[in-house]
Amino acid sequence: MKRLWVAALAPCAALAFTTMSDSVYANGSDEDCFVVTGSANARNERVSRRRAAKRLAEQVAVHMGDPAGVTVSPTRYSCILEACEASALVCHPR
């Protein structure tokens, strides 16, 4: 029974890994992609989210260099109590 579970889970694990790596390199191998984040801790979630978005925009501007051909994914927010983090995927052509 244990071998049957291993035989059933191995293809699932391989599929999950290839799907994950395809999503990271979805833009092709001719681009360098990285995650840029901005975080903030304020008196409430709304203020923290706004400050985190502002810091993220500043970091994207710093890392863009030449804006020609740069793509930025939609911003994702993650908040715990009053602390928020904004992140986005930024890709440059090589």
PyRosetta script that sets phi, psi and omega in degrees:
from pyrosetta import init, pose_from_sequence

init()
pose = pose_from_sequence("MKRLWVAALAPCAALAFTTMSDSVYANGSDEDCFVVTGSANARNERVSRRRAAKRLAEQVAVHMGDPAGVTVSPTRYSCILEACEASALVCHPR")
pose.set_psi(1, -38.7)
pose.set_omega(1, -179.4)
pose.set_phi(2, -64.4)
pose.set_psi(2, -39.6)
pose.set_omega(2, 178.6)
pose.set_phi(3, -65.4)
pose.set_psi(3, -34.5)
pose.set_omega(3, 178.1)
pose.set_phi(4, -64.5)
pose.set_psi(4, -41.6)
pose.set_omega(4, 176.9)
pose.set_phi(5, -63.1)
pose.set_psi(5, -44.1)
pose.set_omega(5, 179.4)
pose.set_phi(6, -63.3)
pose.set_psi(6, -42.8)
pose.set_omega(6, 179.5)
pose.set_phi(7, -65.5)
pose.set_psi(7, -32.1)
pose.set_omega(7, 179.7)
pose.set_phi(8, -79.2)
pose.set_psi(8, -34.6)
pose.set_omega(8, -176.8)
pose.set_phi(9, -82.6)
pose.set_psi(9, -25.4)
pose.set_omega(9, -178.5)
pose.set_phi(10, -60.3)
pose.set_psi(10, -48.9)
pose.set_omega(10, 177.8)
pose.set_phi(11, -64.4)
pose.set_psi(11, -34.2)
pose.set_omega(11, 178.0)
pose.set_phi(12, -64.9)
pose.set_psi(12, -42.3)
pose.set_omega(12, 178.9)
pose.set_phi(13, -65.4)
pose.set_psi(13, -41.5)
pose.set_omega(13, 178.7)
pose.set_phi(14, -64.2)
pose.set_psi(14, -41.8)
pose.set_omega(14, 178.2)
pose.set_phi(15, -63.7)
pose.set_psi(15, -42.5)
pose.set_omega(15, 179.1)
pose.set_phi(16, -63.2)
pose.set_psi(16, -42.1)
pose.set_omega(16, -179.6)
pose.set_phi(17, -65.1)
pose.set_psi(17, -44.2)
pose.set_omega(17, -179.0)
pose.set_phi(18, -68.8)
pose.set_psi(18, -35.8)
pose.set_omega(18, 176.6)
pose.set_phi(19, -64.7)
pose.set_psi(19, -41.9)
pose.set_omega(19, 180.0)
pose.set_phi(20, -63.8)
pose.set_psi(20, -46.2)
pose.set_omega(20, -178.2)
pose.set_phi(21, -70.4)
pose.set_psi(21, -29.6)
pose.set_omega(21, 175.3)
pose.set_phi(22, -66.5)
pose.set_psi(22, -37.0)
pose.set_omega(22, -179.6)
pose.set_phi(23, -69.8)
pose.set_psi(23, -32.6)
pose.set_omega(23, 178.7)
pose.set_phi(24, -70.4)
pose.set_psi(24, -39.3)
pose.set_omega(24, -177.4)
pose.set_phi(25, -105.9)
pose.set_psi(25, 33.2)
pose.set_omega(25, -176.5)
pose.set_phi(26, -64.5)
pose.set_psi(26, -23.8)
pose.set_omega(26, -177.2)
pose.set_phi(27, -84.5)
pose.set_psi(27, 0.8)
pose.set_omega(27, 179.6)
pose.set_phi(28, 94.9)
pose.set_psi(28, 169.2)
pose.set_omega(28, -175.9)
pose.set_phi(29, -84.2)
pose.set_psi(29, -2.7)
pose.set_omega(29, -179.3)
pose.set_phi(30, -90.9)
pose.set_psi(30, 13.9)
pose.set_omega(30, 178.0)
pose.set_phi(31, -132.4)
pose.set_psi(31, 146.5)
pose.set_omega(31, 172.7)
pose.set_phi(32, -100.2)
pose.set_psi(32, 122.9)
pose.set_omega(32, -178.1)
pose.set_phi(33, -118.8)
pose.set_psi(33, 144.8)
pose.set_omega(33, 176.3)
pose.set_phi(34, -152.3)
pose.set_psi(34, 159.7)
pose.set_omega(34, -179.4)
pose.set_phi(35, -95.2)
pose.set_psi(35, 130.3)
pose.set_omega(35, 176.8)
pose.set_phi(36, -111.3)
pose.set_psi(36, 135.7)
pose.set_omega(36, -179.0)
pose.set_phi(37, -127.6)
pose.set_psi(37, 155.9)
pose.set_omega(37, 172.1)
pose.set_phi(38, -140.4)
pose.set_psi(38, 134.3)
pose.set_omega(38, -177.9)
pose.set_phi(39, -129.4)
pose.set_psi(39, 158.5)
pose.set_omega(39, -179.5)
pose.set_phi(40, -155.3)
pose.set_psi(40, 153.1)
pose.set_omega(40, 176.4)
pose.set_phi(41, -134.5)
pose.set_psi(41, 114.4)
pose.set_omega(41, -176.3)
pose.set_phi(42, -133.7)
pose.set_psi(42, -169.7)
pose.set_omega(42, -174.4)
pose.set_phi(43, -71.1)
pose.set_psi(43, -23.8)
pose.set_omega(43, 176.2)
pose.set_phi(44, -150.4)
pose.set_psi(44, 170.1)
pose.set_omega(44, -174.1)
pose.set_phi(45, -65.4)
pose.set_psi(45, -37.6)
pose.set_omega(45, -178.4)
pose.set_phi(46, -62.5)
pose.set_psi(46, -45.0)
pose.set_omega(46, 179.5)
pose.set_phi(47, -67.3)
pose.set_psi(47, -41.2)
pose.set_omega(47, 179.0)
pose.set_phi(48, -62.7)
pose.set_psi(48, -42.0)
pose.set_omega(48, -179.8)
pose.set_phi(49, -63.5)
pose.set_psi(49, -42.1)
pose.set_omega(49, 179.8)
pose.set_phi(50, -65.1)
pose.set_psi(50, -43.8)
pose.set_omega(50, 179.2)
pose.set_phi(51, -67.0)
pose.set_psi(51, -39.1)
pose.set_omega(51, 178.5)
pose.set_phi(52, -63.7)
pose.set_psi(52, -40.9)
pose.set_omega(52, 177.6)
pose.set_phi(53, -63.7)
pose.set_psi(53, -39.1)
pose.set_omega(53, 178.8)
pose.set_phi(54, -65.4)
pose.set_psi(54, -43.9)
pose.set_omega(54, 179.2)
pose.set_phi(55, -66.7)
pose.set_psi(55, -35.6)
pose.set_omega(55, 176.1)
pose.set_phi(56, -63.4)
pose.set_psi(56, -44.5)
pose.set_omega(56, 178.7)
pose.set_phi(57, -60.7)
pose.set_psi(57, -38.8)
pose.set_omega(57, 177.6)
pose.set_phi(58, -65.2)
pose.set_psi(58, -42.5)
pose.set_omega(58, -179.8)
pose.set_phi(59, -67.5)
pose.set_psi(59, -38.4)
pose.set_omega(59, 177.2)
pose.set_phi(60, -62.8)
pose.set_psi(60, -42.0)
pose.set_omega(60, 178.6)
pose.set_phi(61, -62.6)
pose.set_psi(61, -38.5)
pose.set_omega(61, 179.6)
pose.set_phi(62, -66.7)
pose.set_psi(62, -43.1)
pose.set_omega(62, -174.3)
pose.set_phi(63, -83.7)
pose.set_psi(63, -12.6)
pose.set_omega(63, -177.1)
pose.set_phi(64, -70.5)
pose.set_psi(64, -39.2)
pose.set_omega(64, -175.6)
pose.set_phi(65, 64.2)
pose.set_psi(65, -110.9)
pose.set_omega(65, 176.5)
pose.set_phi(66, -85.3)
pose.set_psi(66, 116.4)
pose.set_omega(66, -175.1)
pose.set_phi(67, -72.9)
pose.set_psi(67, -4.0)
pose.set_omega(67, -178.8)
pose.set_phi(68, -68.4)
pose.set_psi(68, 121.5)
pose.set_omega(68, 176.0)
pose.set_phi(69, 81.3)
pose.set_psi(69, 2.8)
pose.set_omega(69, -179.6)
pose.set_phi(70, -81.0)
pose.set_psi(70, 133.8)
pose.set_omega(70, 175.8)
pose.set_phi(71, -117.5)
pose.set_psi(71, 141.0)
pose.set_omega(71, 180.0)
pose.set_phi(72, -125.0)
pose.set_psi(72, 127.5)
pose.set_omega(72, -179.7)
pose.set_phi(73, -74.4)
pose.set_psi(73, 168.3)
pose.set_omega(73, 174.9)
pose.set_phi(74, -60.6)
pose.set_psi(74, 149.9)
pose.set_omega(74, -178.7)
pose.set_phi(75, -76.5)
pose.set_psi(75, 137.3)
pose.set_omega(75, 175.3)
pose.set_phi(76, -114.3)
pose.set_psi(76, 137.5)
pose.set_omega(76, -179.7)
pose.set_phi(77, -113.3)
pose.set_psi(77, 142.7)
pose.set_omega(77, 175.0)
pose.set_phi(78, -135.7)
pose.set_psi(78, 119.4)
pose.set_omega(78, -177.1)
pose.set_phi(79, -124.1)
pose.set_psi(79, 137.5)
pose.set_omega(79, 171.7)
pose.set_phi(80, -128.3)
pose.set_psi(80, 115.0)
pose.set_omega(80, -173.4)
pose.set_phi(81, 54.1)
pose.set_psi(81, -117.6)
pose.set_omega(81, -177.9)
pose.set_phi(82, -96.5)
pose.set_psi(82, -3.5)
pose.set_omega(82, -178.5)
pose.set_phi(83, -94.6)
pose.set_psi(83, 129.1)
pose.set_omega(83, 180.0)
pose.set_phi(84, -127.6)
pose.set_psi(84, 151.1)
pose.set_omega(84, 175.1)
pose.set_phi(85, -131.6)
pose.set_psi(85, 132.9)
pose.set_omega(85, 176.0)
pose.set_phi(86, -110.6)
pose.set_psi(86, 137.6)
pose.set_omega(86, -179.9)
pose.set_phi(87, -140.2)
pose.set_psi(87, 153.0)
pose.set_omega(87, 177.8)
pose.set_phi(88, -151.1)
pose.set_psi(88, 152.3)
pose.set_omega(88, 176.6)
pose.set_phi(89, -93.5)
pose.set_psi(89, 125.2)
pose.set_omega(89, -179.5)
pose.set_phi(90, -115.2)
pose.set_psi(90, 128.8)
pose.set_omega(90, -178.8)
pose.set_phi(91, -121.9)
pose.set_psi(91, 135.2)
pose.set_omega(91, 176.8)
pose.set_phi(92, -112.4)
pose.set_psi(92, 145.9)
pose.set_omega(92, 167.8)
pose.set_phi(93, -74.0)
pose.set_psi(93, 146.8)
pose.set_omega(93, -179.2)
pose.set_phi(94, -76.6)
pose.dump_pdb("model.pdb")
